[in-house]
């Protein structure tokens, strides 16, 4: 499957969700916003403690899924 560009792992990386029909990753918009914010804060020089504090906001439904396989 990996040779064909299909996801073979269990949980997709943060910012993505699995399309069960194609077995390919697609962007999860809610998580993508979070990933972009983390990168932005990191580039600005913020450390993990400050980033964690900054991100204490309501968590999207996408992030609350315990089964992240789609």
C-alpha positions in Angstrom: 0.0 0.0 0.0 2.8 2.5 0.8 4.2 2.1 -2.7 0.9 3.4 -4.0 0.9 6.5 -1.7 -1.6 4.9 0.7 -1.3 5.4 4.5 -0.2 2.2 6.3 0.2 3.5 9.8 -2.4 3.3 12.5 -3.1 6.9 13.7 -2.5 9.6 11.1 -0.2 12.5 12.1 -1.7 15.6 13.7 -3.2 17.8 11.0 -4.4 14.8 8.9 -7.2 12.3 8.9 -7.5 9.0 7.0 -9.9 8.7 4.0 -11.2 5.2 4.6 -12.1 4.8 0.9 -8.8 5.7 -0.6 -6.5 4.9 2.4 -4.8 8.3 1.8 -4.3 11.1 4.2 -6.3 14.3 3.9 -6.0 17.5 5.7 -8.1 17.9 8.9 -8.8 21.7 8.8 -9.2 22.1 12.5 -6.0 20.3 13.3 -4.1 22.0 10.5 -4.9 25.4 12.2 -3.5 24.1 15.4 -0.3 22.8 13.7 0.2 26.1 11.9 -0.2 28.0 15.3 2.4 25.7 17.0 4.8 26.3 14.1 4.2 30.0 14.2 4.8 30.2 17.9 7.9 28.1 17.7 9.4 30.3 14.9 8.7 33.3 17.1 11.0 31.7 19.7 8.4 30.4 22.1 9.3 27.2 24.0 7.1 24.3 24.7 5.8 25.6 28.0 4.7 28.9 26.5 3.2 27.2 23.5 1.2 24.8 25.7 -0.1 27.8 27.7 -1.0 29.7 24.5 -3.0 26.7 23.2 -5.3 26.2 26.2 -8.3 26.8 24.0 -11.4 24.6 23.3 -10.3 21.5 21.5 -12.0 20.6 18.2 -14.0 17.5 17.7 -11.3 16.3 15.3 -8.7 16.3 18.1 -11.1 14.6 20.5 -11.4 11.4 18.4 -9.7 8.6 20.4 -9.7 6.5 17.3 -7.6 8.7 14.9 -7.7 6.1 12.1 -10.6 7.9 10.4 
